[in-house]
């Protein structure tokens, strides 16, 4: 898996407020989003 740190790793708070954008990102890029909580990987 190739991870683009700027686009593929997001805090849970960002995903909560931008859920639609994140779903579009996953659908367009066919890559997973890595979710963090307080800076730690979940």
PyMOL Python script that loads the backbone (N, CA, C, O; Angstrom):
from pymol import cmd

cmd.read_pdbstr("""\
ATOM      1  N   UNK A   1       0.848  -1.173   0.000  1.00  0.00           N
ATOM      2  CA  UNK A   1       0.000   0.000   0.000  1.00  0.00           C
ATOM      3  C   UNK A   1       0.894   1.238   0.000  1.00  0.00           C
ATOM      4  O   UNK A   1       1.787   1.365   0.838  1.00  0.00           O
ATOM      5  N   UNK A   2       0.655   2.134  -0.928  1.00  0.00           N
ATOM      6  CA  UNK A   2       1.348   3.407  -0.992  1.00  0.00           C
ATOM      7  C   UNK A   2       0.542   4.439  -0.231  1.00  0.00           C
ATOM      8  O   UNK A   2      -0.614   4.691  -0.573  1.00  0.00           O
ATOM      9  N   UNK A   3       1.123   5.039   0.787  1.00  0.00           N
ATOM     10  CA  UNK A   3       0.412   6.004   1.624  1.00  0.00           C
ATOM     11  C   UNK A   3       0.903   7.409   1.313  1.00  0.00           C
ATOM     12  O   UNK A   3       2.099   7.694   1.381  1.00  0.00           O
ATOM     13  N   UNK A   4      -0.034   8.278   0.971  1.00  0.00           N
ATOM     14  CA  UNK A   4       0.262   9.692   0.816  1.00  0.00           C
ATOM     15  C   UNK A   4      -0.106  10.333   2.146  1.00  0.00           C
ATOM     16  O   UNK A   4      -1.286  10.522   2.443  1.00  0.00           O
ATOM     17  N   UNK A   5       0.903  10.667   2.946  1.00  0.00           N
ATOM     18  CA  UNK A   5       0.664  11.109   4.322  1.00  0.00           C
ATOM     19  C   UNK A   5      -0.217  12.350   4.409  1.00  0.00           C
ATOM     20  O   UNK A   5      -1.002  12.488   5.346  1.00  0.00           O
ATOM     21  N   UNK A   6      -0.093  13.241   3.450  1.00  0.00           N
ATOM     22  CA  UNK A   6      -0.892  14.468   3.494  1.00  0.00           C
ATOM     23  C   UNK A   6      -2.365  14.196   3.226  1.00  0.00           C
ATOM     24  O   UNK A   6      -3.221  14.846   3.825  1.00  0.00           O
ATOM     25  N   UNK A   7      -2.686  13.253   2.343  1.00  0.00           N
ATOM     26  CA  UNK A   7      -4.068  13.010   1.934  1.00  0.00           C
ATOM     27  C   UNK A   7      -4.713  11.788   2.566  1.00  0.00           C
ATOM     28  O   UNK A   7      -5.938  11.738   2.676  1.00  0.00           O
ATOM     29  N   UNK A   8      -3.936  10.810   2.982  1.00  0.00           N
ATOM     30  CA  UNK A   8      -4.506   9.533   3.413  1.00  0.00           C
ATOM     31  C   UNK A   8      -4.586   9.348   4.923  1.00  0.00           C
ATOM     32  O   UNK A   8      -5.263   8.429   5.383  1.00  0.00           O
ATOM     33  N   UNK A   9      -3.929  10.178   5.698  1.00  0.00           N
ATOM     34  CA  UNK A   9      -3.992  10.070   7.159  1.00  0.00           C
ATOM     35  C   UNK A   9      -4.723  11.286   7.692  1.00  0.00           C
ATOM     36  O   UNK A   9      -4.287  12.421   7.500  1.00  0.00           O
ATOM     37  N   UNK A  10      -5.844  11.038   8.366  1.00  0.00           N
ATOM     38  CA  UNK A  10      -6.683  12.132   8.867  1.00  0.00           C
ATOM     39  C   UNK A  10      -7.122  11.842  10.296  1.00  0.00           C
ATOM     40  O   UNK A  10      -7.333  10.685  10.659  1.00  0.00           O
ATOM     41  N   UNK A  11      -7.259  12.884  11.106  1.00  0.00           N
ATOM     42  CA  UNK A  11      -7.806  12.697  12.453  1.00  0.00           C
ATOM     43  C   UNK A  11      -9.311  12.453  12.390  1.00  0.00           C
ATOM     44  O   UNK A  11      -9.986  12.903  11.465  1.00  0.00           O
ATOM     45  N   UNK A  12      -9.815  11.745  13.369  1.00  0.00           N
ATOM     46  CA  UNK A  12     -11.235  11.410  13.413  1.00  0.00           C
ATOM     47  C   UNK A  12     -12.096  12.671  13.391  1.00  0.00           C
ATOM     48  O   UNK A  12     -13.173  12.659  12.796  1.00  0.00           O
ATOM     49  N   UNK A  13     -11.655  13.746  14.018  1.00  0.00           N
ATOM     50  CA  UNK A  13     -12.440  14.987  14.045  1.00  0.00           C
ATOM     51  C   UNK A  13     -12.596  15.560  12.640  1.00  0.00           C
ATOM     52  O   UNK A  13     -13.655  16.098  12.317  1.00  0.00           O
ATOM     53  N   UNK A  14     -11.575  15.459  11.802  1.00  0.00           N
ATOM     54  CA  UNK A  14     -11.659  15.942  10.427  1.00  0.00           C
ATOM     55  C   UNK A  14     -12.659  15.110   9.636  1.00  0.00           C
ATOM     56  O   UNK A  14     -13.441  15.652   8.854  1.00  0.00           O
ATOM     57  N   UNK A  15     -12.636  13.813   9.834  1.00  0.00           N
ATOM     58  CA  UNK A  15     -13.539  12.929   9.095  1.00  0.00           C
ATOM     59  C   UNK A  15     -14.984  13.164   9.525  1.00  0.00           C
ATOM     60  O   UNK A  15     -15.895  13.105   8.699  1.00  0.00           O
ATOM     61  N   UNK A  16     -15.197  13.429  10.803  1.00  0.00           N
ATOM     62  CA  UNK A  16     -16.551  13.712  11.279  1.00  0.00           C
ATOM     63  C   UNK A  16     -17.139  14.933  10.590  1.00  0.00           C
ATOM     64  O   UNK A  16     -18.324  14.943  10.258  1.00  0.00           O
ATOM     65  N   UNK A  17     -16.331  15.961  10.371  1.00  0.00           N
ATOM     66  CA  UNK A  17     -16.842  17.199   9.786  1.00  0.00           C
ATOM     67  C   UNK A  17     -16.783  17.215   8.261  1.00  0.00           C
ATOM     68  O   UNK A  17     -17.396  18.076   7.629  1.00  0.00           O
ATOM     69  N   UNK A  18     -16.051  16.272   7.662  1.00  0.00           N
ATOM     70  CA  UNK A  18     -15.888  16.238   6.201  1.00  0.00           C
ATOM     71  C   UNK A  18     -16.155  14.839   5.641  1.00  0.00           C
ATOM     72  O   UNK A  18     -15.439  14.377   4.753  1.00  0.00           O
ATOM     73  N   UNK A  19     -17.170  14.176   6.154  1.00  0.00           N
ATOM     74  CA  UNK A  19     -17.428  12.785   5.774  1.00  0.00           C
ATOM     75  C   UNK A  19     -17.664  12.636   4.272  1.00  0.00           C
ATOM     76  O   UNK A  19     -17.130  11.714   3.655  1.00  0.00           O
ATOM     77  N   UNK A  20     -18.438  13.509   3.691  1.00  0.00           N
ATOM     78  CA  UNK A  20     -18.715  13.424   2.258  1.00  0.00           C
ATOM     79  C   UNK A  20     -17.469  13.548   1.419  1.00  0.00           C
ATOM     80  O   UNK A  20     -17.272  12.793   0.467  1.00  0.00           O
ATOM     81  N   UNK A  21     -16.624  14.501   1.770  1.00  0.00           N
ATOM     82  CA  UNK A  21     -15.366  14.691   1.057  1.00  0.00           C
ATOM     83  C   UNK A  21     -14.479  13.454   1.168  1.00  0.00           C
ATOM     84  O   UNK A  21     -13.840  13.055   0.195  1.00  0.00           O
ATOM     85  N   UNK A  22     -14.440  12.854   2.348  1.00  0.00           N
ATOM     86  CA  UNK A  22     -13.613  11.667   2.556  1.00  0.00           C
ATOM     87  C   UNK A  22     -14.131  10.476   1.749  1.00  0.00           C
ATOM     88  O   UNK A  22     -13.342   9.715   1.189  1.00  0.00           O
ATOM     89  N   UNK A  23     -15.439  10.317   1.688  1.00  0.00           N
ATOM     90  CA  UNK A  23     -16.005   9.233   0.880  1.00  0.00           C
ATOM     91  C   UNK A  23     -15.677   9.434  -0.599  1.00  0.00           C
ATOM     92  O   UNK A  23     -15.345   8.477  -1.297  1.00  0.00           O
ATOM     93  N   UNK A  24     -15.770  10.664  -1.072  1.00  0.00           N
ATOM     94  CA  UNK A  24     -15.400  10.950  -2.461  1.00  0.00           C
ATOM     95  C   UNK A  24     -13.929  10.650  -2.704  1.00  0.00           C
ATOM     96  O   UNK A  24     -13.573  10.113  -3.754  1.00  0.00           O
ATOM     97  N   UNK A  25     -13.073  10.987  -1.753  1.00  0.00           N
ATOM     98  CA  UNK A  25     -11.636  10.720  -1.877  1.00  0.00           C
ATOM     99  C   UNK A  25     -11.375   9.218  -2.014  1.00  0.00           C
ATOM    100  O   UNK A  25     -10.600   8.790  -2.870  1.00  0.00           O
ATOM    101  N   UNK A  26     -12.020   8.433  -1.173  1.00  0.00           N
ATOM    102  CA  UNK A  26     -11.824   6.976  -1.220  1.00  0.00           C
ATOM    103  C   UNK A  26     -12.349   6.420  -2.545  1.00  0.00           C
ATOM    104  O   UNK A  26     -11.696   5.583  -3.169  1.00  0.00           O
ATOM    105  N   UNK A  27     -13.517   6.879  -2.973  1.00  0.00           N
ATOM    106  CA  UNK A  27     -14.084   6.390  -4.234  1.00  0.00           C
ATOM    107  C   UNK A  27     -13.244   6.796  -5.435  1.00  0.00           C
ATOM    108  O   UNK A  27     -13.068   5.998  -6.356  1.00  0.00           O
ATOM    109  N   UNK A  28     -12.727   8.007  -5.447  1.00  0.00           N
ATOM    110  CA  UNK A  28     -11.935   8.489  -6.582  1.00  0.00           C
ATOM    111  C   UNK A  28     -10.564   7.842  -6.654  1.00  0.00           C
ATOM    112  O   UNK A  28     -10.091   7.505  -7.739  1.00  0.00           O
ATOM    113  N   UNK A  29      -9.921   7.667  -5.505  1.00  0.00           N
ATOM    114  CA  UNK A  29      -8.535   7.188  -5.478  1.00  0.00           C
ATOM    115  C   UNK A  29      -8.395   5.698  -5.209  1.00  0.00           C
ATOM    116  O   UNK A  29      -7.313   5.137  -5.384  1.00  0.00           O
ATOM    117  N   UNK A  30      -9.469   5.057  -4.790  1.00  0.00           N
ATOM    118  CA  UNK A  30      -9.437   3.623  -4.447  1.00  0.00           C
ATOM    119  C   UNK A  30      -8.320   3.312  -3.457  1.00  0.00           C
ATOM    120  O   UNK A  30      -7.659   2.277  -3.546  1.00  0.00           O
ATOM    121  N   UNK A  31      -8.127   4.225  -2.519  1.00  0.00           N
ATOM    122  CA  UNK A  31      -7.132   4.011  -1.474  1.00  0.00           C
ATOM    123  C   UNK A  31      -7.791   4.227  -0.117  1.00  0.00           C
ATOM    124  O   UNK A  31      -8.728   5.018  -0.002  1.00  0.00           O
ATOM    125  N   UNK A  32      -7.317   3.539   0.898  1.00  0.00           N
ATOM    126  CA  UNK A  32      -7.920   3.677   2.228  1.00  0.00           C
ATOM    127  C   UNK A  32      -7.525   4.985   2.897  1.00  0.00           C
ATOM    128  O   UNK A  32      -6.536   5.617   2.526  1.00  0.00           O
ATOM    129  N   UNK A  33      -8.308   5.374   3.878  1.00  0.00           N
ATOM    130  CA  UNK A  33      -7.993   6.512   4.732  1.00  0.00           C
ATOM    131  C   UNK A  33      -7.533   5.943   6.077  1.00  0.00           C
ATOM    132  O   UNK A  33      -8.190   5.066   6.638  1.00  0.00           O
ATOM    133  N   UNK A  34      -6.439   6.425   6.580  1.00  0.00           N
ATOM    134  CA  UNK A  34      -5.944   6.007   7.881  1.00  0.00           C
ATOM    135  C   UNK A  34      -6.445   7.022   8.906  1.00  0.00           C
ATOM    136  O   UNK A  34      -6.179   8.217   8.779  1.00  0.00           O
ATOM    137  N   UNK A  35      -7.165   6.551   9.918  1.00  0.00           N
ATOM    138  CA  UNK A  35      -7.805   7.409  10.897  1.00  0.00           C
ATOM    139  C   UNK A  35      -6.975   7.428  12.167  1.00  0.00           C
ATOM    140  O   UNK A  35      -6.563   6.381  12.668  1.00  0.00           O
ATOM    141  N   UNK A  36      -6.727   8.645  12.693  1.00  0.00           N
ATOM    142  CA  UNK A  36      -6.000   8.778  13.951  1.00  0.00           C
ATOM    143  C   UNK A  36      -6.896   9.406  15.003  1.00  0.00           C
ATOM    144  O   UNK A  36      -7.839  10.130  14.686  1.00  0.00           O
ATOM    145  N   UNK A  37      -6.592   9.121  16.240  1.00  0.00           N
ATOM    146  CA  UNK A  37      -7.281   9.739  17.381  1.00  0.00           C
ATOM    147  C   UNK A  37      -6.206  10.281  18.298  1.00  0.00           C
ATOM    148  O   UNK A  37      -5.363   9.521  18.776  1.00  0.00           O
ATOM    149  N   UNK A  38      -6.216  11.570  18.550  1.00  0.00           N
ATOM    150  CA  UNK A  38      -5.204  12.235  19.377  1.00  0.00           C
ATOM    151  C   UNK A  38      -3.793  11.960  18.857  1.00  0.00           C
ATOM    152  O   UNK A  38      -2.855  11.828  19.642  1.00  0.00           O
ATOM    153  N   UNK A  39      -3.647  11.874  17.538  1.00  0.00           N
ATOM    154  CA  UNK A  39      -2.334  11.661  16.937  1.00  0.00           C
ATOM    155  C   UNK A  39      -1.867  10.222  16.889  1.00  0.00           C
ATOM    156  O   UNK A  39      -0.777   9.942  16.392  1.00  0.00           O
ATOM    157  N   UNK A  40      -2.684   9.298  17.402  1.00  0.00           N
ATOM    158  CA  UNK A  40      -2.327   7.880  17.422  1.00  0.00           C
ATOM    159  C   UNK A  40      -3.171   7.130  16.417  1.00  0.00           C
ATOM    160  O   UNK A  40      -4.352   7.435  16.251  1.00  0.00           O
ATOM    161  N   UNK A  41      -2.587   6.151  15.741  1.00  0.00           N
ATOM    162  CA  UNK A  41      -3.343   5.321  14.804  1.00  0.00           C
ATOM    163  C   UNK A  41      -4.343   4.476  15.570  1.00  0.00           C
ATOM    164  O   UNK A  41      -4.042   3.943  16.638  1.00  0.00           O
ATOM    165  N   UNK A  42      -5.528   4.363  15.011  1.00  0.00           N
ATOM    166  CA  UNK A  42      -6.582   3.556  15.644  1.00  0.00           C
ATOM    167  C   UNK A  42      -6.554   2.151  15.069  1.00  0.00           C
ATOM    168  O   UNK A  42      -7.359   1.307  15.462  1.00  0.00           O
TER     169      UNK A  42
END
""", "prot")
cmd.dss("prot")
cmd.show_as("cartoon", "prot")
cmd.util.cbc("prot")
cmd.orient("prot")
